[in-house]
Amino acid sequence: MERLRKIWLFYYEGFRGMSSLGRTLWVVVLLKLFIMFAILRVFFFQPALSDCATDAEKSRTVIENLTK
């Protein structure tokens, strides 16, 4: 438990002492990650196997997409 506290304090002090440029860069990184994983995934990467009811249909769909 003490080790987790030391790790937490290490990162907490590091972020607290960060310059405004560093904070801005972290905001940009987190915003880009949010856009990539939340927004793009919802609109562009729809689950291809969601319309398949059985495992046989899923495997057939995967085989057809791999052999194209």
C-alpha positions as CSV (number, residue, x, y, z in Angstrom):
1,M,0.0,0.0,0.0
2,E,2.9,2.3,0.7
3,R,4.3,1.7,-2.7
4,L,1.1,2.8,-4.4
5,R,1.1,6.0,-2.3
6,K,4.7,6.8,-3.4
7,I,3.7,6.2,-7.0
8,W,0.7,8.4,-6.7
9,L,2.7,11.2,-5.0
10,F,5.4,10.9,-7.7
11,Y,2.9,11.6,-10.5
12,Y,0.9,14.1,-8.5
13,E,3.9,16.2,-7.8
14,G,5.1,15.9,-11.4
15,F,1.8,17.1,-12.8
16,R,1.4,19.8,-10.2
17,G,4.9,21.2,-10.9
18,M,4.4,21.1,-14.7
19,S,4.7,24.3,-16.8
20,S,1.7,25.7,-18.7
21,L,3.1,24.3,-21.9
22,G,3.3,20.8,-20.5
23,R,-0.3,21.0,-19.3
24,T,-1.4,22.2,-22.7
25,L,0.4,19.4,-24.4
26,W,-1.3,16.8,-22.1
27,V,-4.7,18.3,-22.8
28,V,-4.0,18.0,-26.5
29,V,-2.9,14.4,-26.1
30,L,-6.0,13.5,-24.0
31,L,-8.3,15.2,-26.4
32,K,-6.8,13.3,-29.4
33,L,-7.2,10.0,-27.6
34,F,-10.8,10.8,-26.8
35,I,-11.5,11.7,-30.4
36,M,-9.7,8.5,-31.7
37,F,-11.3,6.0,-29.3
38,A,-14.7,7.5,-28.6
39,I,-15.9,9.5,-31.6
40,L,-14.2,7.7,-34.5
41,R,-15.0,4.3,-33.2
42,V,-18.7,5.0,-32.9
43,F,-19.0,6.5,-36.4
44,F,-16.5,4.7,-38.6
45,F,-15.7,1.3,-37.0
46,Q,-19.0,-0.3,-36.5
47,P,-18.9,-3.9,-35.2
48,A,-19.0,-6.1,-38.3
49,L,-20.3,-9.2,-36.4
50,S,-23.2,-7.5,-34.6
51,D,-25.7,-8.6,-37.2
52,C,-24.7,-12.3,-37.0
53,A,-26.9,-14.4,-34.7
54,T,-24.8,-17.6,-34.3
55,D,-21.2,-18.5,-34.1
56,A,-21.4,-20.3,-37.5
57,E,-22.5,-17.0,-39.2
58,K,-19.8,-15.1,-37.4
59,S,-17.1,-17.6,-38.5
60,R,-18.4,-17.6,-42.1
61,T,-18.3,-13.7,-42.2
62,V,-14.8,-13.7,-40.9
63,I,-13.6,-16.3,-43.4
64,E,-15.3,-14.3,-46.3
65,N,-13.6,-11.1,-45.2
66,L,-10.2,-12.7,-44.8
67,T,-10.3,-14.4,-48.3
68,K,-11.4,-11.2,-50.2
